[in-house]
């Protein structure tokens, strides 16, 4: 004869924990993917609208004083010329 005491048993608890982890993992993954997709669009707009990565790096080096104005303008002109070709 089988008795039911209202308990889920061992496998019931395991299944409940696994479904809990799977549900919250899915929710967190969805939030991260949405945030990344919104952030990626913003990055694309920034790089496409103005200076490129190389231009930004060159400007940073000039700002830190690693290169002088003559070298900065020469390299910037070379970058723009190469980009146009």
Secondary structure as GFF3:
##gff-version 3
##sequence-region A 1 85
A	DSSP	alpha_helix	10	49	.	.	.	ID=ss1
A	DSSP	alpha_helix	53	64	.	.	.	ID=ss2
A	DSSP	alpha_helix	69	84	.	.	.	ID=ss3
###
